[in-house]
Amino acid sequence: MNLTPAPETPPAHAGAGGSAHVRAENVTVSRGSRRVLNDVSVTVSARSRIAVVGENGRGKTTLLHVLAGLAAPDEGAVHRTGTVGLARQELSAAGGETVGALTSRALAPSRTALAALDEASAAMAGGDPAAGDRYAAALDAATRLDAWDAERRVDVALGALGACADRERPLSTLSVGQRYRVRLACLLGARHDVLLLDEPTTPSPGGLEFLTRR
């Protein structure tokens, strides 16, 4: 298996809505002489809910990493349409990183889209003949991300999941479960087409209802 450094989620692309899916075909992954995944095929489509159940060490995390594009299979192929977000089982809390830093990374695509929209709008007002195409592209990206509402979505998700909303709070001061909930709220705010959860901790009943509605 080829593992490469990767962010919490793969780079954002335009959302695909109802056509979003992830499809693995005949995926095989080995670690040394041990085969972790053997000829696995699975399709995760929009609005479907699939649970991967198995004993520790059976390859559940490996499968999710392959589906998300954070690991390459030794054999087989994975096809993705739309954006994919992965809530990893572990989140490093080293280096003094804060809740705010985590939310900022999740909101970066939305903020970038809005900044591009503002730039193109100003250029159009200034008479730039090429600004129209840039404005249309930026508007499309912002609309697909629903970028105007992204920060509110993160705040709502933090509250609904019972996660820490203090942007100055160091992640190292939170429990593993709390860090997971912050990360999950960020992914919900980013509005990915497909959301993969690696051993999610159980939120409050209200938080569970909020999550299942998504």
Buried (B, 14 or more C-beta within 10 A) or exposed (E): BEEEEBEBBBEBBBBBEEEBBBBBBEBBBBEEEEEBBEEBEBEBBBEEEEEBEEEEEEBBBBBBBBBBBBBBBBEBEBEBBBBBBBBBBEBEBEEEBBBEEBBBBBBBBBBBBBEBBEBBBEBBEEEEEEBEEBBEBBBEBBBBBBBEEBBEBBBBBBBBBBBBBEEEBBBEEBEEEBBBBBBBBBBBBBBBBBBBBBBBBEBEEEBBEBBEEE
